[in-house]
Amino acid sequence: MTSGAKASSGAAGPVRPLQGIKVIEFTHMVMGPTVGLILADLGADVIKVEPLQGDNTRRLKGSGGGYFAMYNRNKSSLCLDLKSGDGLALARDMVNRCDIMIENFRPGAMDKLGLGYEQLSRDNPALIYCSLKGFLSGPYEHRTALDEVAQMMGGLAYMTGLPDRPMRAGSSVIDITGGMFGVIGILAALQERHSSGAGRHVTSSLFETTAFMVGQHIAQQGVLGEEPPPMSVRRSAWSVYDIFTCKDGGRVFVGVVSDSLWQRFCEEFGFDEWAADESLAGNNARVLRRDTIIPVIQALFDTMGIEELTARLDRAGLPFAPINKPIDLVDDPHMQAGGLLDIELDNGETIRLPALPVEFDGEKTGVYRQLPRPGQGGLDYLARLGISGERLEKLVAGGIIVSG
């Protein structure tokens, strides 16, 4: 096992609460693989079924260049010809022997292959079948969607961008969060199966995930009676909730979100007059005077380097954050204390990627299988399912399976 920091000590090895659960995934891109990743990190035995030439996600460039590396650790791979009768028969046999199936192809695609829920659940009534789609049941359920489609349609891009300039969030947040909701549904169905013995068809979607995420803004309009503007031009609810610059060019976000924090802030940075001013004791009153408060704070911070400023903010117990790029997290001391995993790429290089953001009794999950090459681990997985070696040899010889 190769993993980062605490995980490499061996402590992460036993942290596999889903060990023994068999999962088969027919997925690509981000949303479906995220479901498999989470289950695999939690210890489930996950196999990724790919086309004979391997998942196209492996070959993406640009903003998709990190998809496969991030979302496919701890899995086995099987390159299988689903266009052949023997390949489909093997896929159905595998599903019959698994606890969970995951798919994120366009609506109706799996049904046409004979791998839809209705067909498969007849032979495996205990199967938990998770579909990741653009939309849940309703007028749009036939549509194909993408993360960006959902962000635009669901109002998230509007809330993220400038007025009249919608902008998607800087990560595949809907794909990832939609996958997380899929996992929540799977785990709920798994718990129910303990008593009922029956599986479920769980569906999670991009559009409804986006709607859930912007629900706070819908509620805001209902509560306050006014349409919330994009976050880029929002009216702050707090007197200090801003990005400030330091004398060395560093930038730091600072949030003073309670009256007690305001007192601590004033004490730490010598704003004694503000601390004693009863007219500034309440946050709402301070918000009305932001135009005078913020420039004074910025003038003080202009005299400090980022290390001094962050040390003082930390000492005062204030919420703050340096403005980082994603790659900065690899060198972050907190992330290095167990939040990063060593992932080996096909070219032999090793990169560090974030672990699952969950701890069990203070221990994080780790890496027990590196990223699979196309087909790697597939035959071993099939053997664990109890599929005969003679049958597998024939499938390999016939080009139905490509062994990694």
C-alpha positions as CSV (number, residue, x, y, z in Angstrom):
1,M,0.0,0.0,0.0
2,T,1.3,3.4,-0.9
3,S,-0.3,6.4,0.7
4,G,0.6,9.8,2.2
5,A,1.5,10.8,5.8
6,K,-0.6,9.0,8.4
7,A,-2.0,6.6,5.8
8,S,1.5,5.3,5.0
9,S,2.0,4.3,8.6
10,G,-0.3,1.4,8.1
11,A,-3.1,2.9,10.2
12,A,-5.2,3.5,7.1
13,G,-5.1,-0.2,6.1
14,P,-7.9,-1.4,8.5
15,V,-10.1,1.7,7.9
16,R,-12.3,-0.1,5.3
17,P,-15.8,-0.3,6.7
18,L,-17.3,-1.5,3.4
19,Q,-14.9,-4.4,3.0
20,G,-16.6,-7.4,1.5
21,I,-19.1,-5.4,-0.6
22,K,-18.8,-6.1,-4.3
23,V,-19.3,-3.2,-6.7
24,I,-19.3,-3.1,-10.5
25,E,-19.3,0.2,-12.3
26,F,-20.0,1.1,-15.9
27,T,-18.9,4.7,-15.7
28,H,-16.8,7.4,-17.3
29,M,-15.9,11.0,-16.8
30,V,-16.5,12.3,-13.2
31,M,-20.0,11.7,-11.6
32,G,-20.1,7.9,-11.9
33,P,-16.4,7.4,-11.1
34,T,-16.8,9.6,-8.0
35,V,-19.4,7.1,-6.6
36,G,-17.0,4.2,-7.2
37,L,-14.1,6.1,-5.8
38,I,-15.9,6.8,-2.5
39,L,-17.1,3.3,-2.1
40,A,-13.6,1.9,-3.0
41,D,-11.9,4.3,-0.6
42,L,-14.3,3.0,2.1
43,G,-13.1,-0.5,1.4
44,A,-15.6,-1.9,-1.1
45,D,-14.2,-4.2,-3.8
46,V,-14.9,-2.1,-7.0
47,I,-14.3,-3.1,-10.6
48,K,-14.5,-0.6,-13.4
49,V,-15.8,-2.1,-16.7
50,E,-14.2,-0.3,-19.6
51,P,-14.3,-0.7,-23.4
52,L,-11.6,-2.9,-25.0
53,Q,-9.4,0.2,-25.7
54,G,-9.9,1.5,-22.2
55,D,-12.0,4.4,-20.9
56,N,-11.7,7.5,-23.1
57,T,-11.4,9.5,-19.9
58,R,-7.9,8.1,-19.6
59,R,-6.9,10.1,-22.7
60,L,-8.5,13.5,-22.0
61,K,-6.4,16.6,-22.1
62,G,-7.0,20.2,-20.9
63,S,-9.3,20.5,-17.9
64,G,-10.2,16.8,-18.1
65,G,-6.6,15.7,-17.8
66,G,-6.9,14.9,-14.1
67,Y,-10.3,13.1,-14.1
68,F,-9.0,9.6,-14.4
69,A,-6.2,10.0,-11.9
70,M,-8.4,11.6,-9.3
71,Y,-11.5,9.4,-9.4
72,N,-10.2,5.8,-10.1
73,R,-7.8,4.7,-7.3
74,N,-8.5,1.6,-5.3
75,K,-10.4,0.0,-8.2
76,S,-9.7,-3.0,-10.5
77,S,-10.3,-2.7,-14.2
78,L,-11.9,-5.0,-16.8
79,C,-11.8,-4.2,-20.5
80,L,-14.8,-6.0,-21.9
81,D,-16.5,-6.1,-25.3
82,L,-20.2,-5.3,-24.4
83,K,-21.1,-5.5,-28.1
84,S,-20.6,-9.3,-28.1
85,G,-23.1,-11.8,-26.7
86,D,-20.4,-13.4,-24.6
87,G,-19.3,-10.1,-23.2
88,L,-22.8,-9.1,-22.3
89,A,-23.4,-12.5,-20.7
90,L,-20.3,-12.1,-18.6
91,A,-21.4,-8.6,-17.5
92,R,-24.8,-9.9,-16.4
93,D,-23.2,-12.8,-14.6
94,M,-20.9,-10.3,-12.8
95,V,-23.8,-8.1,-11.7
96,N,-25.7,-11.2,-10.4
97,R,-22.7,-11.8,-8.1
98,C,-22.3,-8.2,-6.9
99,D,-24.0,-6.1,-4.3
100,I,-24.0,-2.7,-6.1
101,M,-23.9,-1.6,-9.7
102,I,-23.2,2.0,-10.8
103,E,-23.8,3.5,-14.3
104,N,-23.8,7.0,-15.7
105,F,-24.6,6.6,-19.3
106,R,-27.3,8.5,-21.2
107,P,-30.9,7.6,-20.4
108,G,-31.9,4.3,-21.9
109,A,-28.5,3.2,-22.9
110,M,-28.2,0.4,-20.3
111,D,-31.7,-0.8,-21.0
112,K,-30.8,-1.3,-24.7
113,L,-27.9,-3.4,-23.7
114,G,-30.0,-5.5,-21.4
115,L,-28.3,-4.1,-18.4
116,G,-31.2,-2.0,-17.0
117,Y,-32.4,-2.3,-13.5
118,E,-35.6,-4.2,-14.4
119,Q,-33.7,-6.9,-16.3
120,L,-30.9,-7.3,-13.7
121,S,-33.0,-7.1,-10.6
122,R,-35.1,-10.1,-11.7
123,D,-32.0,-12.3,-11.4
124,N,-30.5,-10.5,-8.4
125,P,-33.3,-9.0,-6.3
126,A,-30.8,-7.9,-3.7
127,L,-29.0,-5.7,-6.2
128,I,-28.6,-2.0,-5.4
129,Y,-28.5,-0.3,-8.8
130,C,-27.3,3.3,-8.9
131,S,-27.9,5.5,-11.9
132,L,-26.3,8.9,-12.3
133,K,-28.3,11.1,-14.7
134,G,-28.8,14.6,-15.8
135,F,-32.4,14.8,-14.4
136,L,-34.6,12.9,-12.1
137,S,-38.2,11.8,-13.1
138,G,-40.1,14.6,-14.9
139,P,-40.3,16.4,-18.2
140,Y,-36.5,16.6,-18.6
141,E,-35.6,13.0,-17.7
142,H,-34.9,12.1,-21.3
143,R,-32.2,14.8,-21.7
144,T,-28.5,14.4,-21.5
145,A,-26.8,16.9,-19.2
146,L,-23.3,17.9,-18.1
147,D,-22.0,19.6,-15.0
148,E,-21.9,22.9,-16.8
149,V,-25.4,22.5,-18.2
150,A,-26.7,21.9,-14.7
151,Q,-24.8,24.9,-13.3
152,M,-26.2,27.2,-16.0
153,M,-29.8,25.8,-15.8
154,G,-29.8,25.5,-12.0
155,G,-28.8,29.1,-11.3
156,L,-25.4,28.3,-9.8
157,A,-23.5,29.9,-12.7
158,Y,-25.6,33.0,-12.3
159,M,-24.8,33.1,-8.6
160,T,-21.1,32.5,-9.2
161,G,-20.5,35.0,-12.0
162,L,-20.7,38.8,-12.4
163,P,-24.1,40.4,-13.4
164,D,-24.9,39.3,-16.9
165,R,-21.8,37.1,-17.0
166,P,-22.7,33.7,-15.6
167,M,-19.6,31.6,-14.7
168,R,-19.3,27.9,-13.8
169,A,-17.7,27.1,-10.5
170,G,-14.0,26.3,-10.7
171,S,-14.4,22.6,-10.1
172,S,-16.8,19.9,-11.3
173,V,-18.8,20.5,-8.1
174,I,-22.1,19.2,-9.4
175,D,-20.6,16.0,-10.8
176,I,-18.9,15.4,-7.5
177,T,-21.7,16.4,-5.2
178,G,-24.2,14.5,-7.4
179,G,-22.0,11.5,-7.0
180,M,-21.9,12.0,-3.2
181,F,-25.7,12.0,-3.1
182,G,-25.6,8.8,-5.1
183,V,-23.4,7.3,-2.4
184,I,-25.8,8.5,0.3
185,G,-28.7,6.7,-1.6
186,I,-26.6,3.5,-2.0
187,L,-25.7,3.4,1.7
188,A,-29.3,4.0,2.7
189,A,-30.4,1.2,0.4
190,L,-27.7,-1.0,1.8
191,Q,-28.9,-0.4,5.3
192,E,-32.5,-1.1,4.3
193,R,-31.4,-4.4,2.6
194,H,-30.2,-5.7,6.0
195,S,-33.8,-6.0,7.1
196,S,-35.7,-6.3,3.8
197,G,-33.3,-8.5,1.8
198,A,-34.2,-6.4,-1.3
199,G,-32.2,-4.0,-3.3
200,R,-33.2,-0.6,-4.7
201,H,-32.8,1.5,-7.9
202,V,-31.1,4.6,-6.6
203,T,-30.9,7.6,-8.9
204,S,-29.0,10.8,-8.4
205,S,-28.9,13.7,-10.9
206,L,-27.0,16.9,-11.8
207,F,-30.0,19.2,-12.2
208,E,-31.6,18.4,-8.8
209,T,-28.2,18.5,-7.1
210,T,-27.7,22.0,-8.4
211,A,-31.2,23.0,-7.2
212,F,-30.4,21.7,-3.8
213,M,-27.2,23.7,-3.7
214,V,-28.9,27.0,-4.6
215,G,-31.8,26.3,-2.3
216,Q,-30.3,28.7,0.2
217,H,-30.7,31.5,-2.3
218,I,-34.3,30.5,-3.1
219,A,-35.0,30.6,0.6
220,Q,-33.2,33.9,1.0
221,Q,-35.6,35.5,-1.6
222,G,-38.6,33.9,0.2
223,V,-37.5,35.1,3.6
224,L,-36.3,38.6,2.7
225,G,-38.6,39.3,-0.3
226,E,-35.8,40.4,-2.6
227,E,-33.9,38.6,-5.3
228,P,-30.3,37.7,-4.2
229,P,-27.7,39.2,-6.5
230,P,-24.7,37.1,-7.7
231,M,-22.2,36.4,-5.0
232,S,-19.6,38.5,-6.8
233,V,-21.6,41.6,-6.0
234,R,-23.6,40.5,-3.0
235,R,-24.3,42.7,0.0
236,S,-22.2,41.2,2.8
237,A,-24.1,40.0,5.8
238,W,-20.9,40.7,7.9
239,S,-19.0,43.9,8.7
240,V,-15.6,42.2,7.8
241,Y,-15.9,39.5,5.2
242,D,-13.3,40.4,2.6
243,I,-10.0,39.7,0.9
244,F,-7.1,41.9,2.0
245,T,-3.7,42.4,0.5
246,C,-0.4,42.4,2.5
247,K,2.7,44.4,1.9
248,D,4.5,41.4,0.2
249,G,1.6,40.9,-2.2
250,G,0.0,38.1,-0.4
251,R,-3.8,38.0,-0.1
252,V,-5.8,36.8,2.8
253,F,-9.6,36.4,3.4
254,V,-10.8,37.4,6.8
255,G,-14.3,36.9,8.2
256,V,-15.5,38.5,11.4
257,V,-18.9,36.8,11.8
258,S,-19.9,37.5,15.4
259,D,-19.8,40.3,17.9
260,S,-17.4,38.3,20.1
261,L,-15.0,37.8,17.1
262,W,-15.2,41.6,16.5
263,Q,-14.0,42.2,20.0
264,R,-11.1,39.7,19.5
265,F,-10.3,41.3,16.2
266,C,-10.1,44.8,17.7
267,E,-8.0,43.6,20.6
268,E,-5.5,41.8,18.4
269,F,-5.0,44.6,16.0
270,G,-5.2,47.6,18.3
271,F,-8.6,49.0,17.3
272,D,-9.3,50.1,20.8
273,E,-11.7,52.9,19.8
274,W,-13.8,50.6,17.8
275,A,-13.9,48.0,20.6
276,A,-15.1,50.7,23.0
277,D,-17.6,52.2,20.6
278,E,-21.1,51.0,21.6
279,S,-22.5,52.0,18.2
280,L,-20.2,49.3,16.6
281,A,-21.1,46.6,19.2
282,G,-23.7,44.9,16.9
283,N,-22.9,43.4,13.5
284,N,-25.8,45.0,11.6
285,A,-24.7,48.4,12.7
286,R,-21.1,47.7,11.6
287,V,-22.3,46.5,8.2
288,L,-23.8,50.0,7.6
289,R,-20.3,51.5,8.3
290,R,-18.3,49.0,6.1
291,D,-17.3,51.8,3.8
292,T,-15.3,53.4,6.6
293,I,-14.2,50.3,8.5
294,I,-12.7,48.3,5.6
295,P,-10.2,51.0,4.3
296,V,-8.8,51.4,7.8
297,I,-8.2,47.6,8.1
298,Q,-6.6,47.5,4.7
299,A,-4.3,50.3,5.6
300,L,-3.1,48.4,8.6
301,F,-2.7,45.1,6.7
302,D,-0.6,47.0,4.1
303,T,2.1,47.2,6.7
304,M,2.3,43.5,7.4
305,G,3.7,40.5,5.5
306,I,1.4,37.5,5.0
307,E,3.2,35.4,7.6
308,E,2.8,38.0,10.3
309,L,-0.8,38.6,9.4
310,T,-1.9,35.0,9.3
311,A,0.0,34.3,12.6
312,R,-1.9,37.1,14.3
313,L,-5.3,36.0,12.9
314,D,-4.6,32.5,14.0
315,R,-3.6,33.7,17.5
316,A,-6.9,35.7,17.8
317,G,-8.9,32.7,16.7
318,L,-10.4,34.4,13.7
319,P,-11.6,32.7,10.5
320,F,-9.0,33.5,7.8
321,A,-7.6,31.9,4.7
322,P,-4.7,32.7,2.4
323,I,-5.7,32.8,-1.3
324,N,-4.2,29.6,-2.6
325,K,-4.1,27.8,-6.0
326,P,-5.0,24.1,-5.9
327,I,-1.4,23.0,-6.3
328,D,-0.5,24.9,-3.1
329,L,-2.4,22.3,-1.1
330,V,0.3,19.7,-1.9
331,D,2.7,21.8,0.2
332,D,0.2,22.7,2.9
333,P,1.4,21.4,6.3
334,H,-2.1,20.4,7.4
335,M,-2.8,18.4,4.2
336,Q,0.6,16.8,4.5
337,A,-0.4,15.5,8.0
338,G,-2.5,12.8,6.5
339,G,-4.7,14.5,3.9
340,L,-2.7,13.5,0.8
341,L,-2.2,10.1,-0.9
342,D,0.6,9.1,-3.3
343,I,-0.9,8.1,-6.6
344,E,1.3,6.4,-9.3
345,L,0.6,7.5,-12.9
346,D,1.0,5.3,-16.0
347,N,4.3,7.1,-16.8
348,G,5.8,6.0,-13.5
349,E,5.6,9.4,-11.9
350,T,3.9,9.8,-8.5
351,I,1.6,12.7,-7.6
352,R,-0.1,13.6,-4.4
353,L,-3.9,13.8,-4.4
354,P,-6.5,14.5,-1.6
355,A,-7.7,11.6,0.5
356,L,-11.4,11.1,1.2
357,P,-12.3,13.9,3.6
358,V,-13.6,11.5,6.3
359,E,-12.0,10.1,9.4
360,F,-12.9,7.0,11.4
361,D,-11.7,7.2,15.0
362,G,-9.2,9.8,13.8
363,E,-7.9,7.7,10.9
364,K,-8.4,8.4,7.2
365,T,-8.8,5.9,4.4
366,G,-5.8,5.2,2.2
367,V,-4.7,3.6,-1.0
368,Y,-4.6,-0.2,-1.3
369,R,-4.8,-0.3,-5.1
370,Q,-3.1,2.1,-7.3
371,L,-4.7,3.4,-10.5
372,P,-5.4,0.4,-12.7
373,R,-4.0,0.1,-16.1
374,P,-6.6,-0.9,-18.7
375,G,-7.7,-4.4,-17.6
376,Q,-5.5,-4.6,-14.6
377,G,-6.9,-6.7,-11.8
378,G,-9.9,-7.7,-13.8
379,L,-9.2,-11.5,-14.0
380,D,-8.4,-11.6,-10.3
381,Y,-11.7,-9.8,-9.6
382,L,-13.6,-12.3,-11.7
383,A,-12.0,-15.1,-9.9
384,R,-13.1,-13.6,-6.6
385,L,-16.6,-13.6,-7.9
386,G,-16.3,-17.3,-8.5
387,I,-16.2,-17.3,-12.3
388,S,-14.3,-20.2,-13.7
389,G,-10.8,-19.9,-15.1
390,E,-11.6,-22.0,-18.1
391,R,-14.4,-19.6,-19.1
392,L,-12.1,-16.6,-18.6
393,E,-9.3,-18.2,-20.8
394,K,-11.8,-18.6,-23.6
395,L,-13.0,-15.0,-23.3
396,V,-9.4,-13.7,-23.3
397,A,-8.5,-15.9,-26.3
398,G,-11.6,-14.7,-28.2
399,G,-10.7,-11.0,-27.6
400,I,-13.8,-10.4,-25.4
401,I,-11.6,-9.5,-22.5
402,V,-8.3,-7.7,-22.7
403,S,-6.1,-8.7,-19.8
404,G,-4.1,-5.9,-18.2
